[in-house]
């Protein structure tokens, strides 16, 4: 549904939102999110380029969210690293179809629209406040 890069970006952003008081290094975020550090550094650079996060230089530097979690839609995170792709023309390149999608591809594209809307209306704050027995990115402590 979403790419691995988008999944990694979402993990990083949720991680930063959970401990927003101080900047986190790429190594810290990688350890907490179980994302390969080298790959994560590229993801964080893309997030910074799109102003989802910002980096603080220096001894106690690292990455922090550029927004409050409740003001950061998941779609912004996803679009910063790997935007959701819609079906705009026949994937089979059938000349008779062109941009007039068949029922199958129209239905698939409608599903993509629904998912995109869900990501647009869900924020990082929603993820953190949604009541569940599992805390994002944390091992259960058996309670």
Buried (B, 14 or more C-beta within 10 A) or exposed (E): EBBEBBBBBBBBBBBBBBEEEEBBBBEBBBBBBEBEEEEBBBBBBBBBEBEBBEBEEEEEEBBBBBBEBEEBBBBBBBBBBBEBEEBEEBEEEEEEBEEEBBEEBEEBBEEBEEBBEEBBEBBBBBBBEEEEEEEBBEEEEEE
